[in-house]
Amino acid sequence: MPLIRFDLIQGRDDKALKQLLDASHRAVVKAFGVPERDRYQIINQHSVNELIIEDTGLGFERSRDLVIVSVTSTQRSDQQKKTFYKLLVQELGESCGISPNDIMVSIVTNGAADWSFGFGEAQFLTGKL
């Protein structure tokens, strides 16, 4: 955990998708200190007309390489979040050639009772995690 969803425009091949997932996971492990196998990632691909992501008045353009990263997680510190943003941009740039202006991140925080990893149990509440 965290659970990470990626929304992007269709057209990347399997190798590029794997590189994106692997690079993102490296950033999560480093920034949030989670175990290597604490990996929950989902890719949603859209046709070009299904994603409109502008610059919120910051004055930059986005390309077809746009990646929207939605993170659902238990509470993380502001410093962990800032570290994650920085590492994610570095990893996606170096491994995937994605420009920093094409990476948008949103983190949604929830609590221990909001997670079940299977078996109908809330493992954070039962003490198994």
Residue, then its C-alpha position, 0 to 999 in steps of 0.5 A: m500500500p499505497l494504491i496507485r492509479f495511472d491515467l494516460i493516453q493510449g499508445r504506449d507498448d507493454k515495455a513502456l508501461k512496465q518501465l512506467l510502473d517500475a519507475s513509479h514504484r522505485a519512487v514510492v519505496k524511496a519516499f514512503g519507505v514501504p517494502e518492495r512487495d508493497r505494490y498496488q498499481i493500476i493503469n487506465q488508458h484513454s483515447v486522446n479526447e477523454l483526458i483534458i488536463e490543463d496547467t491551472g494557470l501555471g503557463f506550461e503545455r502538456s503533451r500526449d505523454l501526460v501521466i496522471v498519478s492518483v495515490t490512495s494511502t494512509q497518512r504521509s507527512d508533507q515532507q514524504k509527499k514532497t519527496f515523492y513528487k520529486l523522486l517520481v518526476q526524476e524516475l519517470g524522466e530518467s526511465c521513461g523520458i516523460s517531461p516534468n510538465d506531463i506528470m500530475v499527482s494527487i494524493v488522497t489520504n484514508g485510515a486503517a479501517d479503509w483497507s482490506f487486502g483480502f479475506g474480508e479482514a481489515q488487516f491494519l485493524t486486526g494487527k496483521l499489518 
